[in-house]
């Protein structure tokens, strides 16, 4: 009996939000997310959001007009899914807006995060941007080819920043 491990799951629902409590005795017992790790999938009709947070009690999606400043103009409660993944879909065109996730663990909201798989972010990476990645490709992008290399170590990547805030 002393080696017995009990993993409990409790579910409670309040008006407008879902609360789920998942506890795991060790990291080896955490669910493993399979499939796509994409946290934001944009179309002009709807944008789907997902975030892996297996120990969360609740998760909120916060939507912003800009990449910095101001407050969220709307908050969406996310629904717990399989493998510790939380989901929400917003059925409107969100192009050019920004988002964060706010995760509640042990009755404490941890603060906003753009997630670890954001494709584009606002100022200082504090909010993730909602964009159509294919729409950002310049003309001829799909036909472009890199020059032949003897080693991938020969690749040099240059970054350009539009901001003048860097020293």
HUZI-V788839 format. One record per backbone hydrogen bond with DSSP energy under -0.5 kcal/mol. CO is the residue of the C=O (numbers start at 0). NH is the residue of the N-H. If there is no record, write none. Layout:
<<CO:NH> <CO:NH>>
//
This chain:
<<0:3> <4:6> <5:7> <7:22> <9:20> <11:18> <13:16> <16:13> <18:11> <19:21> <20:9> <25:28> <26:29> <30:32> <38:49> <39:41> <40:47> <45:42> <46:89> <47:40> <48:87> <50:52> <50:85> <52:55> <56:19> <57:103> <58:77> <59:61> <59:101> <60:75> <61:99> <62:72> <62:73> <63:97> <73:62> <75:60> <78:86> <80:83> <81:84> <83:52> <84:80> <85:50> <86:78> <87:48> <88:90> <89:46> <89:91> <91:93> <93:96> <96:129> <97:63> <98:127> <99:61> <100:112> <101:59> <102:104> <102:109> <103:56> <103:57> <104:107> <107:104> <110:102> <112:100> <119:128> <121:124> <122:125> <126:121> <127:98> <128:130> <129:95> <130:132> <131:134> <131:135> <132:135> <133:136> <137:140> <139:142> <139:143> <140:143> <150:153> <151:154> <155:157>>
//
